[in-house]
Amino acid sequence: ELGKKAEQGVEVKILYDDMGSRGLRKKGLRPFRNKGGHAEAFFPSKLPLINLRMNNRNHRKIVVIDGQIGYVGGFNVGDEYLGKSKKFGYWRDTHLRIVGDAVNALQLRFILDWNSQATRDHISYDDRYFPDVNSGGTIGVQIASSGPDEEWEQIKYGYLKMISSAKKSIYIQSPYFIPDQAFLDSIKIAALGGVDVNIMIPNKPDHPFVFWATLKNAASLLDAGVKVFHYDNGFLHSKTLVIDDEIASVGTANMDHRSFTLNFEVNAFIYDQQIAKKLKQAFIDDLAVSSELTKARYANRSLWIKFKEGISQLLSPIL
C-alpha cells in the first residue's frame, strides 16, 4: 500500500531501526523504492551480523500523514503485532491517533531523525510539512523525546514528575519493568503515602532475562502495598501511565534502563481527564483476563525461578 501511494506521487519515507529490522533486507525494500518510495536505516551496520551501535536503537514508532494526522504508541510493524504469532498470540498494545498542533512535534521529531541518518533526500524544514491545523480540540498533548543524544532523560523525568504528583491513583502497564532503585523508591513512596498503585506486566516472556528481572522488580513493590497483575490473554506490550484520572502517558518507552538511557524513544503526555479515564478503564478491562501476583503466590515460586531472577537481576543494567 505504501508503494502504491508513492506511485501516486505521495512522498513516502520509511526510517527503520537496522538492528531491530534484521529480517528486512535491501531487496525487500526494492519494490517500494522502485515505485518512488524512500527508505533509510537508523544506525546501519557496515559489517555483516555486527552492529557497533546495537545498544542505541531507534525504538520510536511515529507515523505522520500530510502533517495533519499523527500516530504514536507501542505498535511496531510486523506480523506478531497483528496477533499472528503462535508464540505470543493476542498482542495487547496501546497506540494514539493525534490531530492538531501536537502533530507538528511528531513531524519535527521524524524529520530530525531522518536527516540524522539519510545519505540523500534530506527533508527541509519547510512550511508544507507543518500546515496550520485547526482541530478544534482542547486536549493538551506534550510530545516528549529522549535518547543518548539528549542532555536530559526527558521521558524518565516526566514519569517521575507524574508519579510524585499522584494523590489518589497510579496505573502502569509496561512489558519491561527494570527501572533504577530511585524510580522504584518513588513508586514505593507513593504507595506508602496512600496512593492506590496498580502495575500490569506480561505473564509470558519475549526476552527471558528481561521477563524474570521484570517479575523481581514488580514483586519488590508488594510490601509497600502496590498491586501487581500478570496479563494472561496473550502478550502485554502497552506502555501507559495514568495518574489521578487527570494525566496520562502513551508512547514507546518502557520503564527500564534501556528506554530511559540507551534507546531513542518518544511519548505523548496527555493532560485531559476524559482520555486519562479511558486509559484507566482499559487497564480495568484488562483485569478480567489477568491474575494478581500476591505476596503468598510470589513466596511460593520455585527455586528455579528464584535462580533465574537472580541471574536476571545481575544482568539488569544491560538488559
C-alpha positions in Angstrom: 0.0 0.0 0.0 2.9 2.4 0.7 4.3 1.6 -2.7 1.0 2.4 -4.3 0.9 5.8 -2.6 4.5 6.5 -3.7 3.4 5.7 -7.3 0.5 8.1 -7.0 3.1 10.9 -6.2 2.8 10.9 -2.4 6.1 11.5 -0.7 6.6 8.3 1.4 9.6 7.9 3.7 10.4 4.9 6.0 13.1 5.1 8.7 13.7 1.7 10.2 15.9 0.6 13.0 18.7 -1.5 11.5 19.2 -3.8 14.5 15.5 -4.3 15.1 14.7 -5.0 11.5 17.4 -7.6 10.8 14.8 -9.6 8.8 14.3 -6.7 6.5 16.7 -6.9 3.6 17.5 -4.3 1.0 16.0 -6.4 -1.7 12.7 -6.5 0.3 12.6 -2.7 0.0 13.5 -2.7 -3.7 9.9 -2.8 -5.0 9.0 0.1 -2.6 11.9 2.1 -3.8 11.3 1.3 -7.4 7.8 2.8 -7.0 9.3 6.1 -5.7 9.4 5.4 -2.0 12.4 6.3 0.2 13.8 4.2 3.0 16.7 4.6 5.3 18.2 2.5 8.1 18.9 4.0 11.5 22.5 3.3 12.6 23.1 0.8 9.8 25.7 -1.8 10.3 28.7 -1.7 8.0 29.7 -5.3 8.9 27.6 -8.5 8.5 26.0 -9.7 11.8 27.9 -6.9 13.7 26.4 -3.6 14.7 28.7 -1.4 16.9 25.7 0.8 17.8 23.4 -2.1 18.7 22.8 -0.6 22.2 21.5 2.6 20.7 18.3 1.7 18.9 15.6 3.8 17.4 12.6 2.5 19.4 10.3 5.3 18.2 7.1 4.5 16.4 5.9 7.5 14.5 3.6 7.9 11.5 2.7 11.4 10.2 0.2 11.8 7.3 0.1 15.1 5.4 1.4 16.9 8.5 -2.2 16.7 9.9 -2.6 13.3 11.5 0.0 11.6 13.7 0.3 8.2 15.3 2.5 7.2 18.3 2.5 4.4 20.8 3.6 0.8 21.3 2.8 -0.9 17.9 5.7 -1.8 15.6 5.2 -3.1 12.1 5.2 -6.9 11.9 3.0 -10.0 11.9 3.4 -10.6 15.6 1.9 -7.2 16.3 -1.3 -8.3 14.5 -1.6 -11.3 16.8 -0.4 -13.7 14.1 2.5 -15.2 16.2 1.8 -18.6 17.6 4.2 -17.9 20.4 2.6 -14.7 21.7 -1.0 -15.0 20.4 -3.1 -11.9 21.0 -0.9 -8.7 21.1 -2.2 -6.2 23.6 -0.9 -2.7 22.9 -1.9 1.0 23.1 -1.5 3.5 20.3 -2.7 7.1 19.8 -4.1 8.9 16.8 -3.4 12.6 17.2 -4.7 15.6 15.3 -3.9 19.2 15.9 -0.8 21.2 16.9 0.9 18.2 18.6 1.3 16.6 15.2 3.9 19.3 14.4 6.1 17.9 17.2 5.9 14.4 15.8 6.7 15.6 12.3 9.7 17.5 13.6 10.9 14.5 15.5 10.7 12.4 12.4 12.5 15.0 10.2 15.3 15.3 12.8 15.7 11.5 12.9 15.6 11.2 9.1 18.1 13.9 8.4 20.5 12.5 11.0 20.7 9.2 9.0 19.8 10.0 5.4 22.6 9.6 2.9 20.5 11.7 0.5 17.0 13.1 0.2 17.2 15.3 3.3 13.9 16.8 4.3 13.7 20.6 4.5 12.0 22.3 7.5 9.5 23.8 5.0 6.1 25.1 6.0 4.5 22.5 3.8 5.4 19.8 6.3 3.9 21.9 9.1 0.4 23.0 7.9 -1.9 25.1 10.0 -4.3 22.6 11.6 -7.3 23.8 13.5 -8.6 20.6 15.0 -10.9 22.5 17.4 -9.7 20.3 20.2 -9.0 21.3 23.8 -6.8 18.4 24.9 -3.3 19.3 26.0 -0.7 17.0 24.5 3.1 17.2 25.0 5.4 15.2 22.8 8.5 14.1 24.8 11.6 12.6 23.2 14.6 11.0 24.8 17.8 9.3 23.6 21.5 9.1 24.2 21.9 12.4 22.2 19.8 14.3 24.8 21.3 16.0 27.8 18.3 15.1 30.0 16.3 11.9 30.3 13.0 13.7 29.5 10.7 10.7 29.5 12.1 9.3 32.7 11.9 12.7 34.4 8.3 13.1 33.1 7.3 9.7 34.6 8.9 10.7 37.9 7.2 14.0 38.0 3.8 12.4 37.3 4.3 9.7 39.9 5.4 12.2 42.6 2.4 14.3 41.9 -0.1 11.5 42.4 -2.6 11.9 45.2 -5.2 9.2 44.5 -4.1 6.5 42.0 -1.4 5.3 39.6 -2.0 2.8 36.8 1.0 1.4 34.9 1.3 -1.0 32.0 4.7 -2.0 30.8 6.1 -5.1 29.2 9.5 -4.5 30.7 9.8 -3.1 34.2 13.5 -2.7 35.1 13.9 0.9 36.4 16.7 2.0 38.8 16.2 2.0 42.6 15.3 5.7 42.8 12.5 5.1 40.3 11.3 2.1 42.4 11.5 4.1 45.5 9.3 6.8 44.0 6.6 4.2 43.5 7.0 2.9 47.0 6.8 6.4 48.5 3.5 7.0 46.6 2.0 3.7 47.7 3.1 4.1 51.3 1.6 7.6 51.2 -1.8 6.1 50.5 -1.9 6.3 46.7 -3.6 3.3 45.0 -0.8 1.9 42.8 -1.5 -0.8 40.2 1.0 -2.3 37.8 0.4 -4.8 35.0 3.2 -6.8 33.4 3.2 -9.8 30.9 2.8 -13.4 32.0 4.9 -14.7 29.2 8.4 -13.8 28.1 9.6 -12.5 24.8 13.0 -12.0 26.3 13.5 -14.4 29.2 16.1 -12.4 31.2 14.0 -9.3 30.9 10.9 -11.2 32.0 12.4 -12.5 35.2 14.0 -9.2 36.1 10.6 -7.5 35.5 9.0 -10.0 37.8 11.6 -9.5 40.5 11.3 -5.7 40.4 7.5 -5.7 40.4 7.4 -8.1 43.3 9.7 -5.9 45.3 6.9 -3.3 45.5 4.3 -5.7 47.1 5.3 -5.0 50.7 4.7 -1.3 50.1 1.1 -2.1 49.1 1.5 -1.9 45.3 -0.9 -4.3 43.5 0.8 -6.2 40.6 -1.1 -8.1 37.9 0.0 -10.6 35.2 -1.7 -10.1 31.9 -2.8 -13.7 30.8 -4.5 -13.1 27.5 -1.5 -13.0 25.1 1.4 -10.6 25.3 1.1 -7.2 27.0 3.2 -4.6 25.1 1.3 -1.5 26.1 3.3 1.3 27.7 0.9 3.5 29.6 0.8 5.6 32.8 -2.3 7.1 34.3 -2.3 9.5 37.3 -5.4 10.5 39.3 -7.7 10.3 36.3 -6.1 13.6 35.1 -2.7 13.0 33.4 -1.6 10.1 31.2 1.3 8.9 29.1 1.3 6.7 26.0 4.4 6.0 23.9 7.3 3.8 23.1 9.3 4.0 26.3 9.3 1.0 28.6 10.1 1.5 32.3 13.7 0.3 32.1 17.3 1.5 31.8 17.4 0.8 28.1 14.4 3.0 27.3 15.5 5.8 29.7 19.1 5.9 28.7 20.1 4.0 25.6 17.3 3.9 23.1 15.7 6.7 21.1 12.1 7.0 22.4 9.0 9.2 22.1 6.0 9.6 24.3 2.8 11.6 24.4 2.0 13.2 27.7 -1.7 13.9 27.8 -3.4 16.4 30.1 -7.1 15.6 29.9 -9.4 13.9 32.3 -11.5 12.1 29.7 -8.5 10.5 28.0 -7.0 9.6 31.3 -10.2 7.9 32.4 -10.4 6.0 29.1 -6.9 4.6 29.6 -7.6 3.8 33.2 -10.8 1.9 32.1 -8.7 0.0 29.5 -6.5 -1.2 32.4 -9.5 -2.2 34.5 -11.0 -4.1 31.5 -7.7 -6.0 31.2 -8.1 -7.2 34.8 -10.7 -9.6 33.6 -8.0 -11.5 31.7 -5.3 -11.0 34.3 -4.2 -12.6 37.6 -2.9 -10.9 40.7 0.6 -11.5 41.9 0.0 -11.7 45.6 2.8 -11.9 48.3 1.8 -15.5 49.0 1.9 -16.5 45.4 5.3 -14.9 44.9 6.7 -16.5 48.0 5.8 -20.0 46.7 7.8 -19.6 43.5 10.2 -22.4 42.8 14.0 -22.4 43.4 14.5 -22.5 39.6 12.5 -19.2 39.3 14.5 -17.7 42.1 17.7 -18.7 40.3 16.5 -17.1 37.0 15.5 -13.9 38.9 18.9 -13.7 40.5 20.8 -14.1 37.2 18.5 -11.6 35.5 18.9 -9.1 38.3 22.7 -9.2 37.9 22.2 -8.6 34.2 19.6 -5.9 34.6 21.9 -2.9 33.9 22.5 -4.1 30.4 19.0 -5.6 29.6 
